[in-house]
Every structure is written in structure tokens, then in C-alpha cells.
Amino acid sequence: MKSVNSEFWSARYRENKTGWDIGHVSTPIKEYIDQLGNKELKILIPGAGNSYEAEYLFTNGFTNVFICDIVPEPIENFKKRVPGFPKVQLIQKDFFSLTGTYDLILEQTFFCAIPVERRAKYARKCHDLLSKDGRIAGVFFEFKLTGEGPPFGGSREEYLTYFSKYFKIDILERCYNSIKPRQGNELFFKFIKN
């Protein structure tokens, strides 16, 4: 399995090899955000990339949004696109070294970029970062696990092995509202911290 360190990701941005970046908030995430009633939620978007999700949240009155990415390029892109976003809520660091407590973690194309040997650690880290009754929600890819990623793929059964010991599985189902190129390959999920 190839190394997916910070240099790998910086090179992807520099070379404009960002196939995961659809240029807007994805439909499943947008529809989930649209039903959130509490705009005071403290929300973390890990591996945020260009973070159209954070932009959408922020322009819709959610001011307690934090984005985290391991490399500076997407954070700089975001600053240019959303100049009014609080700079202290832009975190350039490795997700696994984050501290703090959040009410909601939004997952969009980050987990699929994590090599399988680190996925159990991701589930545990999400649990540790969430407040009591906190939630993680978003989209997982559902296609054969491969060493040729990222994205590395995965299955519903695999995801349950990582998350079910730390979370109540509220929703884990095939997305009905994926964008066309991802139809049939996405699972929407919402898990509640145990």
C-alpha cells in the first residue's frame, strides 16, 4: 500500500490531481446539514480538503465549525474562497494528533483515504473527540477494498467492525442522493457515541 503522508497530499494539490474534489458540497452531506436545527453545534470536518461543507455550514449560520487538514494548500484555498471564516478554526495538523471536544464530526472522503491498518484508530479517535452523545455522520465509499488508492474502498461490514464498539449505529445505508459519478458507491451513516 502506498504512503499517504503529507508530501503525497501536497503534491496532489500542487499537480491538481484532486479527483475527489467535486467543487461543491455533496448532496448527501448538504441534505444532512439542512436538517440540523442547532446552529451552535461545534462541528469538526477532518481531512477537510477544500471543505465546501464548511463553507456551506458557515454561509448558513453555523459559526462553530472547525476544519482540519494535514497540508496547507486546501486551507489556503479555503481562506481565499471564504475570507470571513475565523482563522482560529482552520487547523493544519494531523487528525490523529487533534485534541478538543466536538458535538459533530462530518465525514466526507477522508476515511476512504486512510489505509486500512489505521482505520480502527480513526474510529477510536472520533470517539475520543466527541462530546457525550456526540455524533459522527457523513459518507463512506462502498466498493472493493484495494491497495491502489486512495480511495481505498471498503464495505458496510468492515465499517461496522471499527465503529460498533464505540458508537450506536443509527443509520448505515446506501445513499439515494449521491452525485451521478458516485451512485451505487456511497453509504450515508450517522453514529452516536456510546
N, C-alpha and C positions, 0 to 999 in steps of 0.2 A: 504494500500500500504506500502510495507516495506521501511525502512530507507535506503537510499543510500548515506551515509555520507563517509568521508574519511576513517574511520576504516573499513567500508564494503569493499571499493575498495582495501585497503592494504591487507586485509585478502584474497581477491580473488587472488591477485598476489602471496602472500606467499603460498597459498594452490594450486597454479597452476590451478585455476578454471577460465580460461580466454577463454571461448568458442568463444568469438567474435574475437579473435586474429587469423588471418589466416596465419600469418608468412611471409606475403609479401604484397606489395601494391595491393589493389583490382583493378580488371580490369577496372571498370568504372572510378575510380579516375586516374589510370595510363593513360588511353586514354585521359582524360580531360587535365592532365598535359602535355601530349605530344603535344597538340595543342597550348599551351601557348607560345606566342612569346617573351614576355618581361621578361627576367630573372632578372630584377631589382625589380619586384613586391615585396612588403612587404606582406608576407603571414603568416597567423596565423592558426595553427591547434589546436583547443580547445579539451579538453578531449582526448589528443593525444594518450594515451596508449603507446605502444611500437613504434609507429609512423614510420611505414615503408614508409608512404607517405613522411614524412620529409626526410628520408634517400634517397628516390628516387629523390626528388627535389634537394637535396644537391649534390648528385653524378651527376646530370645532369646540374649543373651550376647555380642553384638558391641559392644564398648565403644569402638572406634576409628573411629567414624562421624562424619562432618562434613556438615552441611547448609549450603547457600549459597542465599540468595535476595536479590534486589536491593532488596526493600522490607521494612519492619519488621513489617507486620501478620501474615504467616504465621509468622514467627519467634516473635512474641509468643503467637500461638495455640498453637504447639508447646510453648513454655515452660510454659504453663498446663496443657496436657494431659500433659506428661512432665516434671514438675518435677525429677526426679533426673538428667536428661540434663546432661552437662557443658556449662556456658555457653560455655567457650572453643571448643567445637566447633560453635557456632552462628555462622555468618558472614553478616553483612549487607553484601553488596558485589556489584558487577557480576562475573559469572562470568569475563568476558574480562580482568579485572584480577587474578584469583587467582594466587597463587604456591603453591609446595609440591609435594609428590610423593605420589601415592596409588597403591594397588595395584589398586583397582577403582573405576570410575565407574558409578553406576547411573543410567540414563536413563529418566525417566517423565514424559511430557508437557511437557518443557522444549524439546527440539529442535523440536517442531511449532509452538512459539510464536516461533521465531526466523525473521525474514524471510529469504527465500531468498538475498539478497545477503550475508548474514552466515554462512551455513551452512558454507562451506568453512573460514572462520576458526574455527568451532566445532570441526570435526574436527581441525584443527591444534592448537588449544588443548588438547583432550582428550589428544592425543598428547604434548604438552609436559608435561602434569600427571601422566602415568602413569609409574610406575617401569618398569624393564626387565622385559619380559614382562607388564606390566600389562594389564588388560582393561577394556573398556567393554561393558556389557551392559544390556539393557532392551527397551523397546518404542518403535517408531516407528509413527505413523499411516500408513496406506496408502489414500489417496484423492486425487482430482484436486487438484493444486496450485492454490491460489486466493489472490487478494489480499484476500479478505474475512475472513481470520482475525483473530486466532488462534482455533483452529488453522489453519495454512496448508496442511496436507496435504503430499503428496509420494509418491514411488514408490520401489520397490526399486532401479530403475536410477539414479535421481537420487542416492540414498543411497550407492550404490557409487562414484559419481563423486567424492564428497567423502572417503570413508573408505578406499578401497582403496589409495591411495598411502601411507597411514600405518599401516595395520593389515592383518593376516591375517584374512580373513573366515572365521570358524569356523562361525557359524550366522547365517542371514538367511532366515527362513521365516515363513509365515503362522501366527499364534497359533492353537492348537487350544483354548486355555483362556481366551479373552477373556470379560469380563463381557458379558452379553446386549446392552446398547446398543452395544458396540464390536465385536461379532462380524463377521468378514469385513473389518474395517478396521484391523487391527493386525498388525505384523510383530515377532516376537521376534528379537533379534540378540545375538550375542556376537562381539566383535572383539578380537584380541590384538595388542598394539603390536609393530610391526616394529622 
